[in-house]
Amino acid sequence: KDEDKISHGHGTVVYLPVESRSESVEEDEHDWRATLDAVEDNVLTVSVTTSALASVSRWQLSIDTKLVDTEQIKSYGTSVQFYLLFNPWCESDPVYLEGEDL
């Protein structure tokens, strides 16, 4: 199906640089972010924040790494996909609900 095809132009492919907490700029609910939370031995903990306008869809995470001053890129992928839904409590989300009473 065409609607299942991934596309950067349709907002279904997102590339994020990982930033340290000190490098993070002002947060915008329309932006995706990847932030380095912790480093312990050879384990990195990274938080990924999605945009309030991200597509409700099935997503898959992959990670590309590159050492400084080299051109060699190493890619890692996950076999597990996840579903990104929506957040009715986020004012920037198109499905925002002002109150819980319907």
C-alpha positions as CSV (number, residue, x, y, z in Angstrom):
1,K,0.0,0.0,0.0
2,D,1.2,3.5,-0.7
3,E,0.2,4.8,2.8
4,D,2.7,2.2,4.2
5,K,5.7,3.5,2.3
6,I,8.2,5.5,4.3
7,S,9.2,9.0,3.1
8,H,11.1,11.9,4.5
9,G,8.8,14.2,2.7
10,H,5.7,12.7,4.4
11,G,7.3,13.0,7.8
12,T,7.8,9.3,8.3
13,V,11.6,9.4,8.2
14,V,13.3,11.6,10.8
15,Y,17.1,12.1,11.2
16,L,18.3,13.4,14.6
17,P,21.7,14.4,15.9
18,V,22.1,13.3,19.6
19,E,22.8,16.4,21.7
20,S,24.0,16.6,25.3
21,R,21.7,18.2,27.8
22,S,23.9,21.3,27.9
23,E,23.7,21.7,24.1
24,S,19.9,21.4,24.0
25,V,18.2,24.5,22.7
26,E,14.8,25.8,23.7
27,E,12.3,23.0,23.5
28,D,9.6,23.3,20.8
29,E,6.7,20.7,20.9
30,H,6.9,20.6,17.1
31,D,10.5,19.4,17.0
32,W,11.9,16.0,17.4
33,R,14.9,15.7,19.7
34,A,17.4,13.1,20.8
35,T,19.3,13.9,24.0
36,L,22.1,12.0,25.7
37,D,21.0,11.2,29.2
38,A,23.9,9.1,30.5
39,V,27.1,7.4,29.6
40,E,28.3,4.4,31.7
41,D,31.2,2.3,30.4
42,N,30.2,1.4,26.8
43,V,26.4,2.1,27.3
44,L,24.7,5.3,26.2
45,T,21.2,6.2,27.3
46,V,19.4,8.5,24.8
47,S,16.0,10.0,25.1
48,V,14.0,10.6,21.9
49,T,11.2,13.1,22.1
50,T,8.7,13.1,19.2
51,S,7.0,16.1,17.7
52,A,3.4,16.8,18.7
53,L,2.6,16.7,15.0
54,A,4.3,13.4,14.3
55,S,2.3,10.9,12.2
56,V,0.2,8.4,14.0
57,S,1.9,5.4,12.5
58,R,4.2,2.4,12.9
59,W,7.8,3.4,13.4
60,Q,11.1,1.6,13.6
61,L,14.3,2.9,15.2
62,S,17.8,2.7,13.6
63,I,21.0,4.3,14.8
64,D,23.9,5.4,12.7
65,T,27.2,6.2,14.5
66,K,30.4,7.8,13.3
67,L,33.7,8.5,15.0
68,V,35.0,12.0,14.9
69,D,37.5,12.6,12.1
70,T,36.5,9.5,10.2
71,E,34.1,8.7,7.4
72,Q,33.3,5.2,8.7
73,I,29.6,4.8,9.6
74,K,28.2,1.9,11.6
75,S,24.5,1.3,11.5
76,Y,22.4,-0.6,14.1
77,G,18.7,-1.4,13.6
78,T,15.9,-2.8,15.7
79,S,13.6,-5.6,14.5
80,V,10.8,-4.3,16.8
81,Q,8.5,-1.7,15.5
82,F,6.4,0.6,17.7
83,Y,3.2,2.6,17.2
84,L,3.3,6.3,17.9
85,L,-0.1,7.5,18.8
86,F,-1.1,10.9,20.0
87,N,-1.2,13.0,23.2
88,P,-4.6,14.6,24.0
89,W,-3.0,16.5,26.9
90,C,-0.4,18.3,24.8
91,E,-1.8,21.7,23.6
92,S,0.2,21.5,20.3
93,D,-1.3,18.1,19.4
94,P,-4.2,18.4,16.9
95,V,-6.3,16.1,19.1
96,Y,-5.8,18.2,22.3
97,L,-8.7,18.1,24.7
98,E,-9.1,21.1,27.0
99,G,-10.9,19.1,29.6
100,E,-11.5,15.5,30.4
101,D,-15.3,15.9,30.4
102,L,-16.7,14.9,27.0
